[in-house]
C-alpha cells in the first residue's frame, strides 16, 4: 500500500462542492457532481486492488474555485509496486480532458503513510476577487444589474457590484481587525452533522494575514480594456491554518456591507467581539461563492519526505544486499 498526495486545481462552478455527497437511500455509490466523486471514478481506472477513500485537505463549497487544493489517497497496485506518479497525473488529466471536466492535476507525489492532506497542512490562502463599478458610471442606465457590462470571461470568477459610495478604505480598516486570534462563531454557518461546532473552542481560529490590493481583470484581451475602464478590481487575500464552514465568505460579505455603509464599523466590531449566531447583522449578506478561490495549501517539506530507511523499495534493496553478502 502506498500513499499519494495529489495537487489539483478546478473551476467550482460545475460542481456542488469538492466533497462527495451521497443520499443514504439513493443506492448509488458514485457521485459525478463533486470534485471528490469524479476523482474517485477516474482513479478506479488504474485498477487498484484495495478499496480506497480520498482524504481532502480543504472542503470548498459549491461554486468555490481552487487554484491549488490537495487530497491524499492510499492505493495498492496489483504488482505491489508503487504507481509512477507522472503516470497518475497523466492518466487523471487525460480522463478529465476527455470528459470536459474543469479539473487539472498539477502534480502527484508519493508520500509517507504519516502524511495527511488535512492534518499536515500548515496554512491555507484564499483569494476573493471583487469588481467595483467606478462612481462615474453608477448613475447611468448601464449600472443596472441587467444592463451593466460584465466580461463573459469572468462571469463566474469575480463578484461585480455597483455602489456609488463604495469605500474601499473602510473595507480595509474593518478587515484589518480580523487579523490574529479570535472566536469566529458569528461568521460560521451551521453545518449538518458537525457535532464539534457546539464546542466553545472549535470556533477559535488564527488569521495570519489579510491583504487588500489592487487587482486586474482576468478577461481576454478583447474584453480587458473595457472591463478595466468600468471597474476597479480588488484582491482580498486571507491566510490561516484553518477556517470554519463559510467563514471566509461571511467575513468578506460583512466587510463589503461596511464598505457600502449598510453596516457600521461598530456593527462589525460587535460581530467579531461578541461571538454568537445572534450577533450576525441582518444587513450583512454572505459573499457569493464564485468570487472565492483557494490559492494555496502549504506543507512543511519534511512531512512529505520519506526517512531513508522507509523509501519505497528500501526493504527489498536491503534484503538483496544481505543475500549478496
N, C-alpha and C positions, 0 to 999 in steps of 0.2 A: 504494500500500500504506500502511495506517495501523495504528498500534499502540494497543490499548485495555487499560487497567488495570481489571480487574473486581474489585470488592469484594463479597464474598459471605459468607453465614453458612449453617450447615447442622447438622442433627442426625445425628451419625455412626452411630447405631445401625443404620440401614437400609443402610449401605454397608460395603464391605470396605476402606475407606480412601479417601483423596482421589485417589491415583494410579491411572491406568488400568493394568490388569493383564491382558494377553492371553497365552494359551498359544501358543507358536510354531506348533504344529501344529493349532490349533483351526480355522483357516480363517476366523474371524470378525475383522472389523475394528473392530467397536464393542463397548464394554463398558458395559452398562446397570447395572452393580453398583458402580461407583465414581463419585465426585463429578466427576472429570475426564471420565469417559466420558459421563455424562448431559449435562454442559455442552457437550461436543463435539457430541453429537447435536442438542441444542437450537440451537446456533449455526449448524448446517448449514441450518436453516430460513430463514436470512437470505440463502441462496444466494450466498455469496462466490465469486469466480471462481478464487481460489487454494486450494491445499491447505494448510491451516493446522495448526499444532501449539500446544497450550496449554502455557504455561510456568508452573509452580507456584512460589509463594513459600515454602510450608511443607508438608511431606508429613506430614499427620496419619494415624495408624494407624487400622485398622479399629475402629469404635466410639467414636473420639475426636470430640468436637463442635467447632464453630468458631462463635464469636460474630462473629469478623471474620477472614477469610483473604483472600488476594489471588492473582490469576493475571493473566498478560498474554497477549494473542493478537494476531497480525497478520492483518488482514482486508482484502481488496481488493473493493470494491463494483463491480458491473458498470459503473456510470457513472463510476467513478474517484473520485467524491467521497466524503468520509468518511460513515460511518453517523451518524445523530443518536444521541448517547449515551443520551438518555432513551428512544428507541425500542428500543435494545438491551436496556435494563433492563426496560422494559415487556414486550417480547416474550419474554424469557427467563423472567420471573416468571409470565407467562401460561401458558407451556408447562409449567413445573414444577407450577403450581397445578392444571392440567387433568389431570396425571398423578399427582397426590397425592404428589409428592416433597417431602421436608422440606428444601428449599433455598430461600433467598431472596437475590436480588441486591440489595445495599444501594445500589450506585452504580456507574456506568461512566464512565470518564474517558479522553478522548483524550490520549495522552502522546507525548513524543518517542521516536524509534526507539532512542535510547540508554538509555531507562528499562527496567530489567529487574526483574520482580517479586521474584526471589530475591536477585540480586546487589546491588540498590539498597536492600534493606530494612536499616534501621538498628537495629531491635530487634524482638523478639517477646515478648509477655507471655502466660504460661499461668496458668490457674486450676485448682487441684484442689479439689473440693468433698468435704468429709468430714462425715459424720453419726455422732457417737459416742453410743451409748446411755448415759443417765445411770446412775451407780452404783447408785442405789436400785432400779433395775429389772433389774439384771444377774443377780440370784439367783433371779428369778421364772421361772415356766414361759414367760412371754411373751418371755424373752430368747433362746429357741431360734430359730435362723435361720428355721425354718419356722412358728413361732408369732408371731414378732416383727412388730409393726406397722411397715409401710413405706408411706408415702404413694404411691399408684399414680402420681401426677403426677410423682414424682421417681424412679420405679423404675429408670430407666437414665440418671439425670442426677446422681447423688450416690452415693458409696461409704459404705454404712451398716455400722458394725461395733459389736460389743458386747464390752467388756473392762472388768471392774470396776476395774482399777487403771491404766487408760489415763492416761498422764502427759503432758499437753499441754505443760507447761513443759520437759520433757525433749526433746520433739519440736522445740520452738522452739530449744533450745540446740544440738542436733546440726545442725539445718538452717542455723543462722547460720554454721557453719564452712564451708559450701559457697559462701558468697558470695565473689566475687573470681576470680582467675585460677588454674585448677587443671588437672591432667590427669585427665579423667573416664573413662579407659579402663575402669575397673571397672564403670561404670554405662552402658556401651554394649552393646546387643545386636548380635551379629554379623549383618550384612545380606548376603545373597547378591548377588554381582555388584558389590560396592563394593570396588574394589581399593585405595582410599585409606585404608581403615580400618587397614591394616598400617603406614601411615606414622606414625612416632613423634610428629610434630607435629599430626596430624589430630585427636587427642583433646584437644588443649589448647584450652580454652574459658574465657570470662569470664562469670560470672553477675553482672549489675549490681546486682540487688536481689532479696531474698527477704523476704516478709512473711507472717505467720500471724495472722489476725484472726478475731474472732467473725463468723460468718455468720448467715444467716437462711434459713428454709425457703422454697423456691420453689413450694411446693404451693398449691393454690387455697384460698380462704378456708375451705371446708368441712373440709379436712384440715390446714390450717396450725396451728391451735391444738393439735390432738393431736400433730402432728409435733414442735412445739417444746416440748411437755410431756415427750416421751420422749427427745428428742435434743438434744445440744449440737452446733451446726453450726460448722465451721471452714473458712475460705477460705485456701488456701495459694497465694500468688501468686509467680511466678518470672519474672524478666525478664532477657533476654540477647539478644545479637545472633543467635546460632545455637545449636542443640542437636544432640546425637548421636541416633542411632536409639534410641528408647525411653528416652533419658536421664532425662527428667522423671519418667516412671512408675517407673523403677527407683530414683531418688533418693527419691521420696515413699514407695515401698514400704519402703525401708531405714529412713526416719525413723519410719514407723508401727511397724516392728519394734522400734525403740528405745523408743518410747512404750509399747509393750506388754511391754517387758522381755524380748523374745525375743533382742534384740541388745544388747550393752553399748555404752557410748559409746566404749570402746576399739576394739570391732569396727568401728564407723562410721569412727573415725579411721584405722584401718588400710586400710579400703576406699578412703578418699579419698587417703591419702598413699602407699600402695603400689599404684599403678595397674596392674592386671592382671586378666584374666578369672578368674584363680585366687584373687583376693582377695575375690571375691563370696561372702558367707556363705550357707551352706545354709539358715539360718533366715530369711533375707530372702526376700520374695516381691515380684513386680512388681505395683504397684498396678493395679487394673482400668482398662481404657480408658474406660469410661463415666463415670468421675468427672472426666475431664480436658476442659478447654475451652481452645482457642486464642482469646484475648480480643482481641488487637490486634497488627497488623503496622504498624510505623511507618516513614515515609519522610521524607527531607529534602524540603520542599516545592519546592525549586529543581530537584530531579531530575524532578519531574512537570510542570514548566513548559517551554513552548517559548521559545527565543530569538525575538525579534520577527521576524527575517527567515526563520524556519523555521515560522511559524504556517501551518496548513493553509489553502491558498488565497492565501498571501502572494505566491507566484511569479506566479500569474495576475493578481493585482492590480497587481503591479509592471509586468508586460508591458502591461497596459491603460493605465497611466499613461504609459509610454514611447510607446505608439502614439498617445495623445491629444496628446502634445507634438510 
